[in-house]
């Protein structure tokens, strides 16, 4: 016992360590509530809008870790794959689950596995699994799995690592150990098919782009950390207009608005800075001038855009219905088709009316077709994706079709949204012409 052998506070002692020496560490503080050394603390109550997914994951983990009884003769699941676009909270979710389950956990950082020495990468991966098996029940966290499965042109080391990962998961499954691998990826298609077979990462859970109700729950979690004056109705209003925002986007929105509140309190004027990096500290007895207001949040919406839209978002001019003369009948039909289903969904549901999914604007050049589409996006406050027909053509077989699929996939992620195909005749002209 090292502490008992020290007679005086500043006494210097020397010990000899041989091959047979065993070290027993007592009173060791495990990382139950978060990362050590000043790392972020993850708690389940900080996860908003994922109640159903969290409940499902906790139920699966309780059975796999031996907390809850399982059906006799049924093998436990040792692998869960969580996928979704960037910013939906995948890493925060698995870290919070690891803290909530209060079991030993080990983290695998893919970037740290690679080595210039042959076989060392596989040895590092195997040692993580050995640690988890020796300290069962335990959780093994593997973030950024898509970095390891980087497409078809993989290096020899990447192929060896995937084979090693497959064999280690199979070993866990054969032993029926109380160990669960929680893997995270942004692209489900990039994950090697070997890993997605039954008995390996057989549980696949998607974290979708949050709905309006989920965005409101996330906003309430974020606003609980800063002093604010937003009413529940105003929070619902912000959730309604933030189409396509994921958790990270909403955090950037609140951070940007908090920066404006802090600057306004310092300079005595309403000032807004484009950077969303500064956070407003939470202090007791905060002045009314430093409280986050609804106006500051709505102003920040001009600066923060959905991350999923950054690849396809086209700058839309501030075109309003009043800027277009005439065309009253066309404007009314467009508002009935696009705006009304969003503003009065209960009326459409009560009457059994399905809103249209596509609208074709046709006419000679110069009759304001493009301008009407931009005015519709501006007035309805929808995410606007503008695509010119010729932009989708690619010289490789299958790439043009993939471009079309990607546009619609992105639009679904940030729905409700408007896809505007300009020059459609160049893309879908009559065959033979």
GIGIBEL-V668554 format. One record per helix or strand. SS is the DSSP state (helix for helix, strand for strand). FROM is the first residue (numbers start at 1). LEN is the number of residues. Records with the same first field share a line. If there is no record, write none. Layout:
# GIGIBEL-V668554
SS: FROM-LEN + FROM-LEN
This chain:
# GIGIBEL-V668554
helix: 2-4 + 44-3 + 51-14 + 90-12 + 110-4 + 120-15 + 145-4 + 156-20 + 188-3 + 193-4 + 212-12 + 232-10 + 247-21 + 288-3 + 294-7 + 307-3 + 321-3 + 328-16 + 345-7 + 369-12 + 389-4 + 399-15 + 424-4
strand: 79-5 + 104-6 + 138-6 + 179-7 + 203-4 + 228-1 + 292-1 + 313-1 + 383-6 + 417-6
